[in-house]
Amino acid sequence: MAAVGTPAPKVTDCVTKVALSISCENLLDMDAFSKSDPQCVLFMNSSGPHWCEIGRTEKIENCLNPKFSKTFVVDYYFEMVQKLRFEIYDIDSANGSLQDADFLGELECTLGQVVSSRKLTRPLVMKDKKPAGKGTIAICAEERTDNRAVDFEVAGRKLDKKDFFGKSDPFLEFYKATETGWQLAHRTEVVKYTLDPVWRPFRIPLQSLCGGDVEKLIKVDCYDHNNSGSHDFIGSFETTLSQIQQATQTYAAEFECINSKKKAKKKGYKNSGVIVVKKCKIVKEYTFLDYIMGGCQINFTIAIDFTGSNGDPGTPQSLHHINPQGYNEYLAAIWAVGNVIQDYDSDKMFPAFGFGAQLPPSWQVSHEFPINFNPSNPFCAGIEGVVQAYQQCLPQVKLYGPTNFSPIINHVANFGLQALKQETASQYFVLLIITDGVITDMDQTRSAIVNASRLPMSIIIVGVGGADFSAMEFLDGDDGILRSAVGEAALRDIVQFVPFRQFQNCPQEVLAQSVLAEVPGQVVSFFNTMSLRPPQSDTPLPDRSASAPSSDVS
């Protein structure tokens, strides 16, 4: 295992995966006519001043005591101090932006503290470290040693009518029995205006649901959703995974939803409806390691911004100016990021392209040219080869414009489309764009990213220089879902933006962590969603083509 100050851990190093479940109580109420709409954002720091966002829970509307269904799964390195910061926001805008959100408090602690206490409860504080009212946060940690999950298809029948003028808007909550009581494992989406709901297929990790023990009790609560945040209880039942499995082998498992208060009051009370489990199947979920060691090739393509906004390379102010020590920000970014990514790329041959320059001899602008000027073989041998090709290319081209990202994104997407036809998780593509952040074809780029989100592909944008990077942060999609200009939503967040100057004086592994933070999760979620297994694997994934997994599955 890696100790503090050693290079960033390699993909095959021994680590433990830990799942963190979050709940809060007595949050500040920031909304005038309703309650706050909280969301938790998790940041991690291993060294230096930079914090890297790990993920976000779902937003829960009108609730000051939220139990978040989405868990964070993080790698725990025993000998490394991994600082965590949990920030709670009241999300007000439809796009989920943190800029427009009210801050409700935060907690800083280490992953070691959470793991050793199993359940850590602490007061929330504001940025000035004063108490955030009476707000508290509780974090439960559970080691993920089991990579099995359960695929469910569930419906309801004749549920109680709770709305005076309509029917009900039912949703389900699945709970695991723990020493300290019931712990939320999954919350379904709300199905509007029906007493006979059919929920989207969903998946729950086996450990979250029953700690891997099929005989352990599970509780399922059914509620009628109200916009006010105070949901009406319809009914509940308890069972075990083994009971559900036995019943679903023949037809479907049916459970009476019982409302004990109603039962005590009402003579002849039968039930408050029936929950029907149509499918309950234990499946193996492959990890990033399973894919890498099972023969999945990760292919990196490098794209370099040769547009006029970088400044004339002959002048020291230019981002492309190579000083007497042989340094500029583009070279520094290529070296730093390249050294990390070449560990994952089996053949270490990197196609490297430039965009936005006029090329000899015709001086036509190109938005996608091989920097070694060899269109039939744009590959450079290792990062050294990329650096060499860049140094030789720079004096031969004229920096120009406009700054178009979409041609190079579409170029790599074509390879992703071909790879998808192979029906195993054999290839994944990562496009690394190094740019000064000015972009001209924003609408086309948004469409290209939305299209690429359906392919085995991720995009890492490294911003050099000190320009305004708001456009790059918009493409990153962390603040809600990226949409194309015509409103089509990305299937998943595939863009990671990293401002290089924030890392210039940090150890290289800090940049590495930020650059590659989201890639393993993106690889795993894509191949699991598409039911694609590693090329060298005996266990097939289940057929999930009937429906995409619901968005709140952790």
Salt bridges, closest charged atoms under 4 A:
GLU53 OE2 - ARG56 NE 2.75
GLU58 OE2 - ARG187 NH1 3.14
GLU61 OE2 - LYS59 NZ 3.87
ASP75 OD1 - LYS17 NZ 2.54
GLU87 OE2 - ARG85 NE 2.82
GLU87 OE2 - LYS127 NZ 3.06
GLU106 OE1 - ARG85 NE 3.93
GLU106 OE1 - LYS127 NZ 2.87
GLU106 OE2 - LYS129 NZ 3.28
GLU108 OE2 - ARG85 NH1 3.87
GLU142 OE2 - LYS176 NZ 2.27
ASP146 OD2 - ARG148 NH2 2.72
ASP151 OD1 - ARG203 NE 2.83
ASP151 OD1 - ARG544 NH1 3.38
ASP160 OD2 - LYS262 NZ 2.56
GLU173 OE2 - ARG187 NE 2.84
ASP221 OD2 - LYS219 NZ 2.99
GLU254 OE1 - ARG157 NH2 3.04
GLU285 OE2 - ARG203 NH1 2.79
GLU329 OE2 - ARG501 NE 2.70
ASP343 OD2 - LYS10 NZ 3.74
GLU368 OE2 - HIS411 ND1 2.66
ASP443 OD1 - ARG446 NH1 3.71
ASP479 OD1 - ARG56 NH1 3.06
GLU488 OE2 - ARG454 NH2 3.64
